[in-house]
Amino acid sequence: MNAITPIKPATTPKDWESDQEVRWCPGCGDYAILKAVQRVMPEIGADPAKTVFVSGIGCSSRFPYYMATYGFHTIHGRAPAFVTGIKLANPELDIWMVTGDGDGLSIGGNHSMHLLRRNLNCQIMLFNNEIYGLTKGQASPTSRIGTPSPSTPTGSVDRPASPCAFALGSGARFVARGYDTSKHLVSVLKAAHAHQGAAFIEIFQNCIVYNKDVFADFTEKAVADTHQLWLTEGAPMLFNKGTQGIALDAGQLTLKVVSVESGDWQAAGVIIHDVTNRSVAHMLVELPFGAFPMALGVIYDDPRPTYEAAVAASDAGARAGKSNNLAKLLAKGQTWNVGE
Amino acid sequence: MTTILDEADAGHAPGNVRETVPEAVVVRFAGDSGDGMQLTGGQFTLSTALAGNDLATFPDFPAEIRAPQGTLFGVSAFQINFGSTEITTAGDAPDVLVAMNPAALKTNVGALKPGGLIIADSGEFSKRNLDKAKYAANPLEDGSLAKWTLLAFDISALTVEAVKPFGLGNKDALRCKNMWTLGLALWMFERDRAPLIAWLKGKFAKNPVLADANIAALNAGHAYGETAEIGGQIKKLHLEPVPAAPGLYRTVNGAEAVSLGLVAGAQLAGLPIFFGGYPITPASAILHHLAKLKEFGVTTFQAEDEIAAICSAIGASWAGQLGVTSSSGPGIALKGEGIGLAVMTELPLVIINSQRGGPSTGLPTKTEQSDLYQAVYGRNGDTPLPVVAARSPSDAFECAIEAVRLAVQFMTPVMLLTDGYIANAAEPWLVPDPAGFAPFPVSFLAVANGADGKVLPYKRDARGVRPWIKPGTPGLMHRIGGIEKAIDSGDLDYSADVHQAQTDARKAKIDGIAAHVPAQAVSSGNTSGKLVVVGWGSTFGPIHQAVRRARAKGVDVAHIHVRHIWPLPANLGELLGGYNHILVPEMNTGQFKTVLRDQFLVDARPLNKVSGQPFTIAEIEAAIATFFDSIPGNEGGEVPADDTQLPTTKAANT
């Protein structure tokens, strides 16, 4: 081989820990997510100097301080706009955005939408704990109806937003789900990183102070088999140790749960997960939990050209054959001479 | 100034008695917003510049794109002041009003100088249009315009006749009216039609019939003046070229000048530009200009809102480019939190505010200077930043370079104030030679600046400035954010003494800039005396002329025009102390006056106007006069304001 491959110094998760003291509440799900991300970095061969974590405001947004990379803790809801400016200024930077349900879907919902529709190449980790943590426990846009909180003492009445449905509706080309303590979170994050374009990951995160165990219905070990549907590209949508699966109800154009006898999922009509099927992705993110398991893993992954590449191509076209001679620019247009 | 009627016969015809040729003439074109008045004015401006006259313009258009035809609120006007002397304002009262319909006449005739000339298109004075303009009777016929000279003829019919050979529909034919009118104006002021014909050919290159029709209309208007049909009412007038510094000139408006200045500043700093913008009147033109200058290392990003516009620019600055954002007052308000973050993270950023009338949506297309408090103080916390204000379209070029210089040399956001008047108004500009600009190249931190290879992002130099560290640089990984930070390391630290120390450091850094900006000069007059008129921004023109006229009459008055609004130049306080009285004309309710009082404990007196229109020279002359008419120690004597100039709006000396 003639090509010389530079050998990257291998890193360990420890190398990605900054010298800052982590200040989340003991037992917070954020610790597990931080560990997962610090495990991801060596596995994807990331370069700390070219890795950037950008956040808004909230508990999750403290994340950049704990990574031994470049980091920018910005203002509430606006992280997507900073990410856009940073990436357009230097497309070589690998940007991870960290946000929450309040930061990303309430005050920053507009920016999230535009980041996704533009398809800027970055990873967007939305820590969903269905509550405002840092401001001490108010209901958030993902809080379920009836959530009691200091701002909703008799229970919230507004209907919650679905982060993944929002992302798909905004034009996202990669949508995935995981949860804080899941052993699969690393692989989900790696898949997000491998995706070229805006990769949206909803991470269910347990706020042990203000919304404790709100996801226990599917994250607890005892119910994991029956209430988690882990999606794998090319594999049938099976859960509950392969005894149940997801099939298409062709009459209603919806999904349905079917029983699988003796492992014969084909006979039961269980469908195969195709990460490029946008219609099924829409159905998966909207599955009502309870009647259905929680769809987890890579739900949708169908890349399109990235925003920064389109900008670079467009600008290159605009620049082609033109000089950057300032004197000529200043003297442009209809001019006249005044003699001595 | 004189009217051009009768007393000015251009002096060309042999045997004429000696005529008085005015040193300047003000012409206002007014019509329906669909009549092409801005285009007519723009082309007349160009022909004026080519004739070597100095000039200043004032486009005045409605907020609506196409307001209902013929209505009072749909009138669009373009005023140009040009002459054989230095021109610094768009002129007070027009000498000539071209009114393309009744609504244009009604909304503009009040400003016309007594005895001034009205050229009206009688073809548009139908019952229907008179009703829309709320005229009970036809003003062209009822004698109500007696104090002016009226020249009414059917421009519509004459235009249709002139373009008949080209087979246009009636609507398209009437669209050539503005060219017909322009042809007449070119005749009046002895202008060459050739550049305009060339321009029309270029503009309608894809539709030669339209080009020919417009040229025919232009020629017909010109010929109309040439023939005897107008009788003795209107005379040709030739204004001699202004003696100007030799060199290459072009016309430039403020939005262009800011864009060019940013490009120049970025080249001097050795940086690419990232411009994050969101459409807003009257600031959008800067986004439009820069979007066409990609070859100068410019990236433009039309963000989803004003907040994203500034946040993307801050992100780009952090990543090592020159972040720039631009808006007018309402948008700057939205950017406030982002500006605070740029102050806290000490990143360079240029923020341009093309001020318009406020509060709220206010007067989107009208000019005002009422965002000075917002620029200097308008953020949460103790959040100081430099503020630079442009005085004219061409000055905006230098101010933009200065804003870039301050931003990158002091790692700070800088606010550049222009206004709707500067943004839209055009003036001749002696094209500068970039070889004469002093470069201020930026250097990024390349190796760790602390002991044992530690990165200290907030380690300040002697001027209190922190290093600029580009993400992507090996070994310099660090985290920044909006939370208060420890000395040197920038780590999270909101302990009491740290916040005190960092607040003091941020303030000291900005205050210290006063030592790195030019000393305040006196624009005209002496460095001490009875009265000084202190201005900032686009009031330069009227103040300059008013002070010039007053001084010509022997009045002891000087003019100081402040570019560096914050921090104020180090010598300004001492300078102001040399005058007995200080007058501060502003297009707001007295904001800079308050800053001067606060900073120097001086008795600065306000002269305020918030009508959406610039000051007239006469208004400022009248205010100067009051200091010499009615106060103790009045050695200047009686100085009446120029009563040939009637203020069109009230300027209150409160």
Contacts between the chains, C-beta under 8 A, distances in Angstrom:
chain1	res1	chain2	res2	distance
A	18	B	479	7.1
A	20	B	479	7.6
A	20	B	491	6.6
A	20	B	492	7.3
A	48	B	477	5.5
A	49	B	471	7.8
A	49	B	472	6.0
A	49	B	473	6.3
A	49	B	474	4.4
A	49	B	475	6.9
A	49	B	476	7.5
A	49	B	477	6.2
A	50	B	471	7.8
A	50	B	472	5.5
A	52	B	471	5.3
A	54	B	315	7.7
A	64	B	479	5.4
A	64	B	481	7.5
A	65	B	479	5.1
A	65	B	481	7.6
A	65	B	492	6.6
A	67	B	479	7.9
A	68	B	477	6.1
A	69	B	477	5.4
A	70	B	471	3.8
A	70	B	472	7.6
A	70	B	477	5.3
A	70	B	478	6.9
A	70	B	479	7.4
A	71	B	478	7.5
A	71	B	479	3.6
A	71	B	480	7.4
A	71	B	481	7.7
A	72	B	315	7.4
A	72	B	318	6.2
A	72	B	345	7.9
A	72	B	479	7.3
A	72	B	480	6.0
A	72	B	481	6.5
A	73	B	479	6.7
A	73	B	480	7.2
A	73	B	481	2.9
A	73	B	482	6.6
A	73	B	483	6.8
A	74	B	311	6.8
A	74	B	314	7.9
A	74	B	341	6.4
A	74	B	481	6.8
A	74	B	482	6.9
A	75	B	311	7.4
A	75	B	337	5.3
A	75	B	338	6.7
A	75	B	340	8.0
A	75	B	341	5.3
A	75	B	482	5.9
A	76	B	337	8.0
A	78	B	307	6.0
A	78	B	308	7.0
A	78	B	311	4.4
A	78	B	338	7.1
A	80	B	308	7.5
A	81	B	276	7.8
A	81	B	303	6.5
A	81	B	304	7.9
A	81	B	307	6.8
A	81	B	308	3.7
A	81	B	309	7.8
A	81	B	311	3.5
A	81	B	312	4.8
A	81	B	315	7.0
A	82	B	311	5.1
A	82	B	312	6.9
A	82	B	314	6.5
A	82	B	315	3.8
A	82	B	318	7.7
A	83	B	315	6.7
A	84	B	301	6.9
A	84	B	303	7.7
A	84	B	308	7.4
A	84	B	312	4.9
A	84	B	315	6.8
A	85	B	274	6.2
A	85	B	276	6.3
A	85	B	301	7.2
A	85	B	311	6.8
A	85	B	312	3.4
A	85	B	313	6.0
A	85	B	314	6.7
A	85	B	315	2.9
A	85	B	316	4.0
A	85	B	317	7.8
A	85	B	318	7.9
A	85	B	319	7.1
A	85	B	323	6.9
A	86	B	315	4.1
A	86	B	316	6.7
A	86	B	318	6.4
A	86	B	319	4.6
A	86	B	471	7.1
A	88	B	274	6.6
A	88	B	299	5.8
A	88	B	301	6.3
A	88	B	312	7.4
A	88	B	316	6.5
A	89	B	272	7.7
A	89	B	274	5.5
A	89	B	299	7.5
A	89	B	315	7.0
A	89	B	316	3.9
A	89	B	319	3.7
A	89	B	320	6.5
A	89	B	321	4.5
A	90	B	319	4.6
A	90	B	320	6.8
A	90	B	470	7.6
A	90	B	471	7.0
A	90	B	472	5.9
A	92	B	472	6.3
A	93	B	319	7.0
A	93	B	471	5.8
A	93	B	472	5.9
A	110	B	304	5.9
A	110	B	305	6.4
A	110	B	308	7.8
A	111	B	304	6.6
A	111	B	307	7.8
A	111	B	308	5.6
A	111	B	311	8.0
A	113	B	304	7.7
A	114	B	303	7.8
A	114	B	304	4.2
A	114	B	308	7.1
A	311	B	299	6.9
A	311	B	301	7.9
A	315	B	294	4.9
A	315	B	299	6.4
A	318	B	292	8.0
A	318	B	294	4.0
A	318	B	295	7.0
A	319	B	294	5.1
A	319	B	295	4.4
A	322	B	294	8.0
A	322	B	295	3.8
A	323	B	295	6.8
A	324	B	267	7.8
A	324	B	295	5.2
A	324	B	296	4.9
A	324	B	297	6.8
A	326	B	263	6.8
A	326	B	264	5.9
A	326	B	267	5.7
A	326	B	296	7.5
A	326	B	434	4.5
A	327	B	433	6.6
A	327	B	434	5.2
A	327	B	435	7.6
A	329	B	260	6.8
A	329	B	263	6.9
A	329	B	293	7.4
A	329	B	296	7.1
A	330	B	260	6.1
A	330	B	264	7.7
A	330	B	431	5.1
A	330	B	432	6.4
A	330	B	434	6.9
A	331	B	248	5.8
A	331	B	250	6.9
A	331	B	431	4.9
A	332	B	250	7.6
A	333	B	250	5.2
A	333	B	251	7.6
A	334	B	46	5.8
A	334	B	49	7.9
A	334	B	50	7.5
A	334	B	195	7.1
A	334	B	250	6.7
A	334	B	251	7.5
A	335	B	248	5.5
A	335	B	249	6.2
A	335	B	250	4.5
A	335	B	431	6.9
A	336	B	49	6.5
A	336	B	50	5.5
A	336	B	52	7.4
A	336	B	248	7.6
A	336	B	249	5.3
A	336	B	250	7.7
A	337	B	246	7.9
A	337	B	247	7.3
A	337	B	248	5.7
A	337	B	249	7.3
A	338	B	52	7.1
A	338	B	244	4.9
A	338	B	245	7.0
A	338	B	246	5.1
A	338	B	247	6.2
A	338	B	249	6.1
A	339	B	246	5.8
A	340	B	246	4.7
